[in-house]
């Protein structure tokens, strides 16, 4: 796998996997934000797990040249299933309902009100996780293990799937 990026206010991160290259447009810093880049879009579009989809991004890409890479869907699914060993199917169903299991590019947009595959509410949880766990918002959104742990903590505090009301109603009632 080869990774390339170009510095600028609007950068492009290219992740080559085999014969295919997936390009991501990222915006570096935003006044009032933490100065971290915000994922804008998968420049090639969403084609499921095919060569144009997010699976072309390898979770090992992580933070590359100050930019964020979207974790592979397999890494997202494994982290979520591990966080809910007693009910991995339900947790994966919620992630599927919220963000197509992380395949929806909006799940990775740091400018949105909710982030990551489980669509954690930034306004409610960003400060909490920074103060209690030392996790910055970018970690909560982009690191699959931290994201799953954060979602599990939210679940445990609520005692059920109520923090995901639409998906809870759609999937379980």
N, C-alpha and C positions, 0 to 999 in steps of 0.2 A: 504494500500500500504506500502510495506517495501522497504527501500533503503539501500544498502550495497556498500562499496567501499574498495579497498585495496590500500595502498600507495605504490608507486614505480615509476620508470621512465615511465613505461608503466603500467597503472592501468586498472582495470575493474570496471565499475559501473554497478550494478545489480539493476533493478527496478522491483519489483514483483507487479503484478496487478492481483488479483484473483489467479488462479491456474497456471498462466504463469509467467515466469521470462524472461525479455529481458536484454541482456548483451551488454554493449557498451564498446569498447576499447577506451581509451583516453590516449593521450600522454601528460605528464606534462611538461610544459615549453619547450622552444626551444631557443637556443642561437640566439640572435638578435630579438626575439619576446618579447612580454610583460610579459612572464613567465606564462601566462594563458594556460590551457590545450587546446589541439586541438583534436577535435573529429576525430577519424580515421575511424571507421566503426561501423555499427550495426552488432554485431558478429553473429546474427541469420539470417541476410538477410532481404530482403524486401518482405513482403507478403501482401501488401496493408494495409487494416485496420484490418486484422486478428490478432490473438494472437501473431504472430511473427513480426508484423509491428510496425511502429512508434506510432500508437495510443495506444499501450501498455504503452507508456511513458506518464505520467500525467504531465500537465503543472505546477502543484503545486510542482513538484519535484525541479524545479528551480536549484539553486546552492546548491549542496549537497557535503559536505566535501571537498570543494575547486574544485569540478568537475562541469562540465556543463551538463545539461540534455536537450535533445531535447524536445521542446514543443509539445503537442498533436496537430494533424492536425486540430481538432476542434477549438483550441485556436488560431492557425494561421489564419484560415479562418475567425473567428469572428473579429480578429483585423484588417485584411485587409478589410473586408466588412465595418467595422465601419469607417475606414480611407477614404473610398470612398462612402459616403452614396448616392451620386447622380448617381453612376455607379458601384455598387458592383460586378455585373456580369463581367464587363470588367476587374476590378482589380483582381478578382479571376481567370479569364481566363489567365491573364498575369502570376500570380503566378503558375498556373497549367502548363503553357508553360515553364516557367523558371526552375521549380524544382518539378514538380508534386505536387504543393501546399505544398512544404516542405517535401514531402515523399522521395525525393531523398537524400540519406545520404551525398552526396557531398555538399549539400546546407549548411551543418553544419560543414564542415571542415574549421577550421580557417586558414589553411595554403594556401588555394586557393585564387585566385585573386578576386573572387566574393563570397558574402556570404548571407545566409538567403533565405527564400522562394522567394523573389523578385530579388535575385541575384544582390545585390548592389555592385558596383565596389569599392573595397577597396582602390586602388591607387588614385581614384578620391575623395572619400567621407570620408575615415577614419579620416583624419586630420580636415576636415571641421566640421564634427559632434562633434569631441572632442573639438574643439575650440569654436564652436557656440552653442552647446547644452550640452556639458559636458558628452557626451556619449562615452564610450570606445567601441572599435570594437566588443568585445564579447557581449555587450548589443545590439548593432545594429543587430548582427546576431541572438542571442538567445532569446532576449526578444520580444515576438510577437507584443506587443503594440509599443515599441520603433522602431522595424523594420518597422512596417506599417507606423508610423509617419515619419520615415526617407524616406521611399519610396514615401510617399505622398509629402514630401517637394521637393524631386527630381522631381516628376511629376509637381508640381506647378511651380518650377523654369523653367522647360522646356516649360510648357504650354500644354503639350500633352504626348503621350506615346513614344516619340522619344528616351528617355534613354533606352528603351527596344526594339531596332530596329528589331531583328529577330521576336520576338513575335508580335510586332506591325504589321509587314508585313504579318506574317502568320495568325494572328487573325482578323485584321481589314481592310486589303486592298485587 
